[in-house]
Amino acid sequence: MPRTAPWTGSLMIVAVSGPPGSGKTTVAERIAKTHRYELVSVGALFRERADDFSMSLEKFGRYAEEHPVIDKELDANALRRVEALMKEGKDVVVDGRLQPWLLKKNGIPCLTVLIDAPFGVRAERIAGREGKSLEQAKKELRERERSERTRYLKIYGIDVRDASAFDLVVDSSDKSPEAVMAILEERVAKWAS
């Protein structure tokens, strides 16, 4: 990916979003590694906080529904990190459900990418990744998605199922991470030219 993009001036800021199991974290990590971008992962921060509270993601999500400060603090920390990296002149990829909306709301121009896949595909990926049954993965995924949608609508008025906010939407259901990266590379090259 080119280091200069017309929508950011001299820095490349990429915000990758998508539902759990879509491949957003894998794609964000590959962008960071391949292009030496700094990675800010809100999902990783949320998992760390869940661990701090000795809670599963699902239980911590329910807890966060009653304590909106959790999401607000995580999102504010991620935003501060992105701004600090930009001041250092570094390109950044941000992995998080809300980051495309929040970066733009805060005046940070970025390329917004939605990685998506059907529910069943995502549940299978999560079951395989976490070593649990497909039925358990589906149950937890439904609860997690319900919790996230409830929290984000309540706190920010953002519906994470609205794909209209994205510059690029990629269905990863039948694509390897390499194939998704190839699509991103092609689109970014077109936008930057």
C-alpha positions in Angstrom: 0.0 0.0 0.0 1.3 3.4 -0.8 2.4 5.6 2.1 0.7 8.7 0.8 -3.0 8.7 0.3 -5.1 11.7 -0.9 -7.7 11.3 1.9 -5.1 11.5 4.7 -2.4 13.8 3.2 0.8 12.2 4.1 -0.2 9.3 6.4 -2.1 6.1 5.7 -4.7 5.4 8.4 -6.7 2.2 7.8 -9.7 1.4 10.0 -10.7 -2.3 9.7 -14.1 -3.3 11.1 -16.3 -6.4 11.0 -18.3 -8.8 13.1 -16.6 -11.4 15.3 -15.1 -14.2 13.2 -15.1 -12.2 10.0 -11.3 -12.0 9.8 -10.9 -8.3 10.6 -8.1 -8.9 13.1 -6.2 -11.2 10.8 -6.4 -8.7 8.0 -5.4 -5.8 10.3 -2.4 -7.8 11.6 -1.4 -8.6 8.0 -1.6 -5.0 6.9 0.5 -3.9 9.9 3.1 -6.6 9.3 3.3 -6.3 5.5 3.4 -2.6 5.4 5.1 -1.9 8.8 2.1 0.1 10.0 1.5 0.4 13.7 -1.4 -1.7 14.9 -4.0 -0.5 17.4 -6.4 -3.3 18.3 -9.5 -2.4 20.3 -10.5 -6.0 20.4 -7.3 -6.9 22.1 -7.8 -4.1 24.6 -11.3 -5.4 25.3 -10.0 -8.9 25.8 -7.3 -7.6 28.2 -10.0 -5.8 30.3 -12.2 -8.9 30.3 -9.1 -10.8 31.7 -8.5 -8.1 34.3 -12.1 -8.7 35.5 -11.6 -12.5 35.2 -14.7 -12.7 32.9 -15.4 -14.3 29.5 -15.9 -12.0 26.6 -19.7 -12.7 26.7 -19.9 -12.0 30.5 -17.7 -8.9 30.2 -19.9 -7.7 27.3 -23.0 -7.9 29.5 -21.1 -6.1 32.2 -20.2 -3.4 29.8 -23.8 -3.0 28.9 -24.4 -1.8 32.5 -21.2 0.1 32.6 -20.8 2.2 29.5 -17.6 3.7 30.8 -15.8 0.5 29.8 -16.4 1.1 26.1 -15.9 4.8 26.3 -12.5 4.4 28.0 -11.3 1.7 25.5 -12.4 3.8 22.6 -10.9 7.0 24.0 -7.6 5.1 24.7 -7.5 3.8 21.1 -8.2 7.3 19.7 -5.4 8.8 21.8 -3.0 6.1 20.6 -3.9 6.7 16.9 -3.4 10.4 17.4 -0.1 9.9 19.1 1.2 7.6 16.4 0.0 10.1 13.7 2.0 12.9 15.5 5.0 10.6 15.3 4.4 10.4 11.5 3.5 6.7 11.6 1.0 4.9 9.4 -1.6 3.1 11.4 -4.1 0.3 11.0 -6.9 0.2 13.6 -8.8 -3.0 14.3 -12.2 -2.4 16.0 -15.9 -2.5 15.5 -16.5 1.2 15.9 -13.2 2.7 14.8 -14.3 3.7 11.3 -17.1 5.9 12.7 -15.1 7.2 15.7 -12.0 8.1 13.7 -14.1 10.1 11.2 -16.2 11.7 13.9 -13.0 12.9 15.5 -11.7 14.4 12.2 -9.2 11.6 11.4 -9.4 10.8 7.7 -9.0 7.1 7.1 -9.7 4.3 4.6 -12.6 2.4 6.2 -12.8 -1.4 5.5 -15.5 -3.8 6.5 -14.6 -7.5 6.5 -17.8 -9.6 6.7 -19.0 -13.2 6.4 -22.2 -15.0 7.0 -23.1 -15.9 10.6 -22.5 -19.7 10.1 -19.1 -19.2 8.5 -18.0 -16.9 11.4 -19.3 -19.4 14.0 -17.3 -22.2 12.4 -14.2 -20.1 12.4 -14.7 -19.2 16.1 -15.4 -22.8 17.0 -12.2 -23.9 15.3 -10.1 -21.1 16.7 -11.3 -21.5 20.2 -11.7 -25.3 20.3 -15.4 -25.3 21.2 -18.4 -27.0 19.6 -20.2 -25.2 16.8 -23.4 -24.9 18.8 -21.5 -23.3 21.7 -19.8 -20.9 19.3 -23.1 -20.0 17.8 -24.7 -19.4 21.2 -21.8 -17.2 22.3 -21.6 -15.4 19.0 -25.3 -14.5 19.1 -25.0 -13.1 22.6 -21.8 -11.2 21.8 -23.4 -9.6 18.7 -26.5 -8.7 20.6 -24.5 -7.1 23.4 -22.2 -5.2 21.1 -25.1 -3.8 19.0 -27.0 -2.8 22.1 -24.0 -1.1 23.7 -22.9 0.8 20.5 -26.5 2.0 19.8 -26.9 3.1 23.4 -23.6 4.8 23.8 -22.9 6.2 20.3 -26.0 5.8 18.3 -24.0 3.6 15.9 -25.5 0.5 14.2 -22.5 -1.7 13.4 -24.7 -3.5 10.8 -24.8 -0.4 8.6 -22.2 -1.0 5.9 -22.8 2.4 4.3 -20.0 4.1 6.3 -17.3 2.0 4.6 -15.1 2.7 1.6 -14.6 -1.0 0.9 -16.7 -4.0 1.9 -15.1 -7.5 1.5 -17.0 -10.8 2.0 -14.4 -13.1 3.5 -16.5 -16.2 3.6 -14.8 -17.9 0.7 -11.5 -16.0 0.7 -8.2 -16.7 2.4 -6.5 -13.8 4.2 -4.1 -13.5 1.3 -7.1 -13.1 -1.1 -8.6 -10.4 1.1 -5.2 -8.6 1.2 -5.0 -8.8 -2.6 -8.4 -7.1 -2.9 -7.3 -4.4 -0.4 -4.1 -3.8 -2.2 -5.9 -3.4 -5.6 -8.4 -0.9 -4.2 -5.9 1.1 -2.3 -3.7 1.4 -5.3 -6.7 2.7 -7.4 -7.7 5.2 -4.7 -4.2 6.5 -4.2 -3.5 7.1 -7.9 
